Each structure stands twice: as structure tokens, then as C-alpha cells.
Amino acid sequence: MTSYLSPYVVLATVALAGVGFVAAAYGVNRLLAPRRPTPEKLLTYESGVDPVGEGWAHTHVRYYVYAFLYVVFAVDAVYVFPWATVFASPGFGTTTLVEMFVFLGLLATGIVYALRRGVLTWQ
């Protein structure tokens, strides 16, 4: 039974040591860091410019949609490049080809949906 649990004991020891190091670093920081709050330090920092107006700003939803479409294309690239390297390996041809067409079909469905909704038109 001891040999069965020994890897878990090692894992628990390493995890506890990691948590201990992080806790010690935060504790030392709390003890040694100077704290002199001034109105200048408590002011909101916006890229070196003094904040003007309210903190609430309206953002159009289309920008989020563009970010989402970028993520879709990035994920597409992440899966297509490794597929292209495995496709040439013996024994993977037909299976990977079918799987990739299913994957690209799902992506194409999403892009066609975005086109029909008018998301990809710039206004």
C-alpha cells in the first residue's frame, strides 16, 4: 500500500511547498513594503493621462463580435496546422480528412450565420 500512495505523497509535498513559498512571499511583501497612500497614488491611472468624465463608457457589441470571430479563426488555425502535419503520416489520411471536413463544416456554418446576420459588414 505504501508504494501505491508514494507518488501522491510526493505530489502533495510539492504542492504544499509551492503554496508555502507563495504564502511566504506575500507575507514578506506585507511586512516590508512601504505604505504611504497619498491622493496622487489613490487616483485612477489611465495610461499616464488624468481620468476625465465618468468611469462608465458604452461599447458597441460589434467589437465583441469581431473579437469572437478572431478567436474562431485563431482556433481554426491552431487545429489546421497540426492536422496538416499528421495528414501526411501513413494510416491517418482518410480518418483525419473526414474529421477535418466536419470541423471546417462547423466553422463554415458559424461564418455563414455571421454573414447572414450582417455581422461582417462594416458600418
HUFENSUL-V326451 format. One record per residue. RES is the residue in one small letter. PHI is phi in whole degrees, 0 to 359 (999 if undefined). PSI is psi in whole degrees, -180 to 180 (none if undefined). NEAR is the number of other C-alpha atoms within 12 Angstrom. Layout:
BEGIN
res->{RES,RES}
phi->{PHI,PHI}
psi->{PSI,PSI}
near->{NEAR,NEAR}
END
This chain:
BEGIN
res->{m,t,s,y,l,s,p,y,v,v,l,a,t,v,a,l,a,g,v,g,f,v,a,a,a,y,g,v,n,r,l,l,a,p,r,r,p,t,p,e,k,l,l,t,y,e,s,g,v,d,p,v,g,e,g,w,a,h,t,h,v,r,y,y,v,y,a,f,l,y,v,v,f,a,v,d,a,v,y,v,f,p,w,a,t,v,f,a,s,p,g,f,g,t,t,t,l,v,e,m,f,v,f,l,g,l,l,a,t,g,i,v,y,a,l,r,r,g,v,l,t,w,q}
phi->{999,294,291,288,268,299,297,289,295,297,298,296,295,295,296,295,297,297,297,296,296,294,297,295,297,295,296,296,298,296,282,261,286,286,233,227,292,237,302,294,289,275,284,296,253,234,56,83,250,296,294,233,82,277,274,262,227,273,235,290,294,299,293,293,294,297,296,295,295,299,298,299,291,293,295,302,294,297,271,285,295,295,299,295,282,281,302,283,289,293,91,251,304,292,297,291,295,295,298,291,293,295,297,293,295,296,295,296,299,295,290,297,299,296,295,292,280,81,290,273,265,274,245}
psi->{-32,-42,-25,-37,-9,-39,-34,-33,-43,-44,-45,-39,-45,-41,-44,-39,-41,-46,-39,-42,-42,-45,-40,-41,-44,-40,-45,-40,-42,-37,-37,-20,133,144,104,77,130,163,-33,-40,-29,-4,142,137,123,81,39,2,137,136,139,135,-163,167,-4,127,141,136,134,145,-28,-28,-36,-36,-41,-40,-41,-41,-36,-44,-39,-46,-33,-42,-39,-47,-37,-33,-29,-39,-47,-34,-40,-32,-34,-29,-34,-15,146,139,-6,-7,-65,-44,-49,-32,-45,-45,-40,-36,-36,-45,-48,-31,-41,-42,-41,-36,-43,-40,-40,-40,-44,-38,-44,-30,-9,20,-33,7,130,132,none}
near->{7,8,9,9,11,12,13,14,14,14,13,15,14,14,14,15,14,14,14,15,14,14,14,15,15,14,13,13,13,12,11,10,11,9,11,9,9,8,9,10,10,10,14,16,14,10,7,8,9,11,13,12,8,8,10,8,8,9,9,11,11,19,16,13,23,19,16,19,24,16,15,23,19,15,17,24,18,14,21,22,15,16,24,17,15,19,20,16,15,11,11,17,17,15,17,24,20,15,18,26,19,14,21,24,15,16,24,19,16,22,24,17,15,20,16,12,13,14,22,21,12,10,8}
END
